[in-house]
Amino acid sequence: MKFCLILAAVVAVSACGVETVGTAATGAVIKKQELEQGQKTMEQMQQKLDQMNQQAQQRAEQAGGDK
C-alpha cells in the first residue's frame, strides 16, 4: 500500500515536470518563429530602403543631366 502511494506521488510529480518541459519547448518554438519573422521583415525593409535610395539617386542624376 505504501508503495502504491509513493508510486502515485512520483507519477504525479513527474507528470508536472513533463508538462513544464512541453510548455517551455512550445514557448521556445514560438519565440524562434517570432525571431525568424522579425528577421524576414527586417530584410524586406532593407530591400525597400535600397530600392528607394537607388530611385532617389537615379532621379538626382536625371535632374543633374537636364540642366
N, CA, C and O atoms as a GROMACS GRO file, in nm:
protein
  268
    1MET      N    1   0.081  -0.120   0.000
    1MET     CA    2   0.000   0.000   0.000
    1MET      C    3   0.086   0.126   0.000
    1MET      O    4   0.059   0.221  -0.074
    2LYS      N    5   0.188   0.126   0.083
    2LYS     CA    6   0.279   0.239   0.090
    2LYS      C    7   0.348   0.261  -0.045
    2LYS      O    8   0.367   0.374  -0.088
    3PHE      N    9   0.383   0.151  -0.109
    3PHE     CA   10   0.449   0.157  -0.240
    3PHE      C   11   0.359   0.224  -0.343
    3PHE      O   12   0.405   0.305  -0.424
    4CYS      N   13   0.229   0.191  -0.340
    4CYS     CA   14   0.134   0.250  -0.435
    4CYS      C   15   0.122   0.400  -0.416
    4CYS      O   16   0.114   0.476  -0.514
    5LEU      N   17   0.122   0.445  -0.291
    5LEU     CA   18   0.114   0.589  -0.263
    5LEU      C   19   0.240   0.661  -0.312
    5LEU      O   20   0.231   0.768  -0.371
    6ILE      N   21   0.354   0.601  -0.287
    6ILE     CA   22   0.481   0.660  -0.333
    6ILE      C   23   0.484   0.663  -0.485
    6ILE      O   24   0.524   0.763  -0.544
    7LEU      N   25   0.442   0.555  -0.547
    7LEU     CA   26   0.440   0.548  -0.694
    7LEU      C   27   0.345   0.653  -0.751
    7LEU      O   28   0.378   0.720  -0.849
    8ALA      N   29   0.229   0.668  -0.690
    8ALA     CA   30   0.133   0.768  -0.736
    8ALA      C   31   0.190   0.909  -0.722
    8ALA      O   32   0.172   0.993  -0.810
    9ALA      N   33   0.259   0.935  -0.611
    9ALA     CA   34   0.320   1.066  -0.590
    9ALA      C   35   0.429   1.093  -0.693
    9ALA      O   36   0.438   1.204  -0.747
   10VAL      N   37   0.511   0.993  -0.721
   10VAL     CA   38   0.619   1.009  -0.820
   10VAL      C   39   0.560   1.035  -0.958
   10VAL      O   40   0.609   1.121  -1.031
   11VAL      N   41   0.457   0.963  -0.995
   11VAL     CA   42   0.394   0.981  -1.126
   11VAL      C   43   0.334   1.121  -1.136
   11VAL      O   44   0.346   1.187  -1.239
   12ALA      N   45   0.268   1.166  -1.030
   12ALA     CA   46   0.206   1.298  -1.031
   12ALA      C   47   0.311   1.408  -1.046
   12ALA      O   48   0.293   1.502  -1.124
   13VAL      N   49   0.420   1.396  -0.972
   13VAL     CA   50   0.526   1.496  -0.978
   13VAL      C   51   0.595   1.494  -1.114
   13VAL      O   52   0.624   1.599  -1.171
   14SER      N   53   0.622   1.377  -1.164
   14SER     CA   54   0.691   1.368  -1.294
   14SER      C   55   0.601   1.418  -1.407
   14SER      O   56   0.651   1.473  -1.505
   15ALA      N   57   0.472   1.399  -1.395
   15ALA     CA   58   0.380   1.449  -1.497
   15ALA      C   59   0.384   1.601  -1.502
   15ALA      O   60   0.375   1.660  -1.610
   16CYS      N   61   0.397   1.665  -1.388
   16CYS     CA   62   0.407   1.811  -1.385
   16CYS      C   63   0.535   1.857  -1.454
   16CYS      O   64   0.535   1.958  -1.525
   17GLY      N   65   0.641   1.783  -1.434
   17GLY     CA   66   0.768   1.817  -1.499
   17GLY      C   67   0.760   1.804  -1.649
   17GLY      O   68   0.814   1.886  -1.722
   18VAL      N   69   0.693   1.701  -1.694
   18VAL     CA   70   0.678   1.680  -1.839
   18VAL      C   71   0.597   1.793  -1.900
   18VAL      O   72   0.629   1.842  -2.008
   19GLU      N   73   0.492   1.833  -1.830
   19GLU     CA   74   0.410   1.943  -1.881
   19GLU      C   75   0.490   2.072  -1.886
   19GLU      O   76   0.478   2.148  -1.982
   20THR      N   77   0.571   2.097  -1.785
   20THR     CA   78   0.654   2.217  -1.782
   20THR      C   79   0.754   2.217  -1.896
   20THR      O   80   0.776   2.319  -1.961
   21VAL      N   81   0.816   2.102  -1.920
   21VAL     CA   82   0.912   2.091  -2.030
   21VAL      C   83   0.841   2.113  -2.163
   21VAL      O   84   0.893   2.181  -2.251
   22GLY      N   85   0.723   2.055  -2.178
   22GLY     CA   86   0.646   2.073  -2.301
   22GLY      C   87   0.608   2.218  -2.324
   22GLY      O   88   0.615   2.268  -2.436
   23THR      N   89   0.568   2.285  -2.217
   23THR     CA   90   0.531   2.426  -2.226
   23THR      C   91   0.653   2.511  -2.263
   23THR      O   92   0.643   2.602  -2.345
   24ALA      N   93   0.766   2.481  -2.202
   24ALA     CA   94   0.888   2.556  -2.233
   24ALA      C   95   0.929   2.535  -2.378
   24ALA      O   96   0.971   2.628  -2.446
   25ALA      N   97   0.917   2.411  -2.425
   25ALA     CA   98   0.954   2.382  -2.564
   25ALA      C   99   0.861   2.456  -2.660
   25ALA      O  100   0.906   2.510  -2.761
   26THR      N  101   0.733   2.458  -2.630
   26THR     CA  102   0.638   2.529  -2.714
   26THR      C  103   0.670   2.678  -2.715
   26THR      O  104   0.666   2.742  -2.820
   27GLY      N  105   0.701   2.732  -2.599
   27GLY     CA  106   0.738   2.874  -2.591
   27GLY      C  107   0.862   2.904  -2.672
   27GLY      O  108   0.871   3.008  -2.736
   28ALA      N  109   0.959   2.814  -2.669
   28ALA     CA  110   1.083   2.832  -2.745
   28ALA      C  111   1.055   2.830  -2.895
   28ALA      O  112   1.113   2.908  -2.970
   29VAL      N  113   0.966   2.742  -2.938
   29VAL     CA  114   0.931   2.734  -3.080
   29VAL      C  115   0.864   2.863  -3.125
   29VAL      O  116   0.892   2.915  -3.233
   30ILE      N  117   0.775   2.914  -3.041
   30ILE     CA  118   0.706   3.039  -3.074
   30ILE      C  119   0.804   3.154  -3.082
   30ILE      O  120   0.797   3.235  -3.175
   31LYS      N  121   0.897   3.162  -2.988
   31LYS     CA  122   0.997   3.270  -2.989
   31LYS      C  123   1.086   3.259  -3.114
   31LYS      O  124   1.123   3.360  -3.173
   32LYS      N  125   1.120   3.136  -3.153
   32LYS     CA  126   1.202   3.117  -3.272
   32LYS      C  127   1.128   3.166  -3.395
   32LYS      O  128   1.187   3.232  -3.481
   33GLN      N  129   1.000   3.135  -3.404
   33GLN     CA  130   0.920   3.180  -3.517
   33GLN      C  131   0.909   3.331  -3.520
   33GLN      O  132   0.917   3.393  -3.626
   34GLU      N  133   0.892   3.392  -3.403
   34GLU     CA  134   0.886   3.538  -3.396
   34GLU      C  135   1.018   3.600  -3.441
   34GLU      O  136   1.019   3.700  -3.512
   35LEU      N  137   1.127   3.541  -3.400
   35LEU     CA  138   1.259   3.591  -3.439
   35LEU      C  139   1.279   3.580  -3.590
   35LEU      O  140   1.326   3.673  -3.654
   36GLU      N  141   1.242   3.465  -3.646
   36GLU     CA  142   1.256   3.445  -3.790
   36GLU      C  143   1.169   3.544  -3.867
   36GLU      O  144   1.212   3.598  -3.969
   37GLN      N  145   1.047   3.567  -3.820
   37GLN     CA  146   0.958   3.662  -3.886
   37GLN      C  147   1.014   3.804  -3.877
   37GLN      O  148   1.008   3.880  -3.974
   38GLY      N  149   1.070   3.838  -3.762
   38GLY     CA  150   1.131   3.970  -3.746
   38GLY      C  151   1.250   3.989  -3.839
   38GLY      O  152   1.268   4.097  -3.896
   39GLN      N  153   1.331   3.885  -3.855
   39GLN     CA  154   1.446   3.893  -3.946
   39GLN      C  155   1.398   3.907  -4.090
   39GLN      O  156   1.457   3.982  -4.168
   40LYS      N  157   1.292   3.836  -4.125
   40LYS     CA  158   1.238   3.844  -4.261
   40LYS      C  159   1.185   3.985  -4.288
   40LYS      O  160   1.208   4.041  -4.395
   41THR      N  161   1.115   4.041  -4.190
   41THR     CA  162   1.062   4.177  -4.204
   41THR      C  163   1.176   4.277  -4.217
   41THR      O  164   1.169   4.370  -4.298
   42MET      N  165   1.280   4.258  -4.139
   42MET     CA  166   1.395   4.348  -4.145
   42MET      C  167   1.462   4.342  -4.283
   42MET      O  168   1.500   4.445  -4.338
   43GLU      N  169   1.477   4.222  -4.337
   43GLU     CA  170   1.536   4.206  -4.470
   43GLU      C  171   1.450   4.274  -4.576
   43GLU      O  172   1.503   4.338  -4.667
   44GLN      N  173   1.318   4.258  -4.566
   44GLN     CA  174   1.228   4.321  -4.662
   44GLN      C  175   1.237   4.473  -4.655
   44GLN      O  176   1.238   4.540  -4.758
   45MET      N  177   1.245   4.526  -4.534
   45MET     CA  178   1.256   4.671  -4.518
   45MET      C  179   1.390   4.721  -4.573
   45MET      O  180   1.396   4.829  -4.632
   46GLN      N  181   1.495   4.645  -4.554
   46GLN     CA  182   1.626   4.685  -4.607
   46GLN      C  183   1.623   4.687  -4.759
   46GLN      O  184   1.681   4.777  -4.821
   47GLN      N  185   1.556   4.589  -4.819
   47GLN     CA  186   1.544   4.586  -4.965
   47GLN      C  187   1.465   4.707  -5.015
   47GLN      O  188   1.502   4.768  -5.116
   48LYS      N  189   1.357   4.742  -4.945
   48LYS     CA  190   1.279   4.858  -4.984
   48LYS      C  191   1.360   4.987  -4.972
   48LYS      O  192   1.353   5.074  -5.058
   49LEU      N  193   1.437   4.997  -4.864
   49LEU     CA  194   1.522   5.115  -4.848
   49LEU      C  195   1.627   5.124  -4.958
   49LEU      O  196   1.654   5.232  -5.009
   50ASP      N  197   1.685   5.011  -4.993
   50ASP     CA  198   1.784   5.009  -5.101
   50ASP      C  199   1.720   5.054  -5.233
   50ASP      O  200   1.781   5.130  -5.309
   51GLN      N  201   1.599   5.006  -5.260
   51GLN     CA  202   1.529   5.046  -5.383
   51GLN      C  203   1.499   5.195  -5.383
   51GLN      O  204   1.516   5.262  -5.484
   52MET      N  205   1.454   5.247  -5.268
   52MET     CA  206   1.423   5.389  -5.260
   52MET      C  207   1.548   5.474  -5.278
   52MET      O  208   1.544   5.577  -5.345
   53ASN      N  209   1.659   5.432  -5.220
   53ASN     CA  210   1.784   5.505  -5.236
   53ASN      C  211   1.830   5.503  -5.381
   53ASN      O  212   1.880   5.603  -5.433
   54GLN      N  213   1.814   5.390  -5.445
   54GLN     CA  214   1.854   5.377  -5.586
   54GLN      C  215   1.767   5.467  -5.674
   54GLN      O  216   1.818   5.532  -5.766
   55GLN      N  217   1.638   5.470  -5.647
   55GLN     CA  218   1.548   5.556  -5.724
   55GLN      C  219   1.581   5.704  -5.702
   55GLN      O  220   1.579   5.783  -5.796
   56ALA      N  221   1.611   5.740  -5.578
   56ALA     CA  222   1.647   5.879  -5.548
   56ALA      C  223   1.775   5.918  -5.621
   56ALA      O  224   1.788   6.030  -5.672
   57GLN      N  225   1.870   5.826  -5.624
   57GLN     CA  226   1.996   5.853  -5.693
   57GLN      C  227   1.973   5.869  -5.843
   57GLN      O  228   2.032   5.956  -5.906
   58GLN      N  229   1.888   5.786  -5.899
   58GLN     CA  230   1.858   5.796  -6.043
   58GLN      C  231   1.789   5.929  -6.074
   58GLN      O  232   1.820   5.994  -6.174
   59ARG      N  233   1.696   5.970  -5.988
   59ARG     CA  234   1.627   6.097  -6.010
   59ARG      C  235   1.724   6.214  -5.999
   59ARG      O  236   1.715   6.311  -6.075
   60ALA      N  237   1.817   6.205  -5.905
   60ALA     CA  238   1.915   6.312  -5.889
   60ALA      C  239   2.006   6.320  -6.012
   60ALA      O  240   2.041   6.429  -6.057
   61GLU      N  241   2.044   6.205  -6.065
   61GLU     CA  242   2.128   6.203  -6.185
   61GLU      C  243   2.051   6.260  -6.305
   61GLU      O  244   2.108   6.333  -6.386
   62GLN      N  245   1.924   6.225  -6.316
   62GLN     CA  246   1.842   6.277  -6.427
   62GLN      C  247   1.821   6.427  -6.413
   62GLN      O  248   1.824   6.500  -6.512
   63ALA      N  249   1.801   6.473  -6.292
   63ALA     CA  250   1.781   6.617  -6.270
   63ALA      C  251   1.911   6.691  -6.301
   63ALA      O  252   1.907   6.802  -6.354
   64GLY      N  253   2.022   6.634  -6.269
   64GLY     CA  254   2.151   6.698  -6.297
   64GLY      C  255   2.182   6.699  -6.445
   64GLY      O  256   2.250   6.789  -6.492
   65GLY      N  257   2.135   6.600  -6.518
   65GLY     CA  258   2.159   6.593  -6.662
   65GLY      C  259   2.068   6.685  -6.742
   65GLY      O  260   2.100   6.722  -6.854
   66ASP      N  261   1.954   6.723  -6.685
   66ASP     CA  262   1.857   6.809  -6.754
   66ASP      C  263   1.903   6.955  -6.757
   66ASP      O  264   1.859   7.031  -6.843
   67LYS      N  265   1.990   6.994  -6.666
   67LYS     CA  266   2.031   7.134  -6.656
   67LYS      C  267   2.128   7.173  -6.761
   67LYS      O  268   2.171   7.288  -6.766
   0.00000   0.00000   0.00000
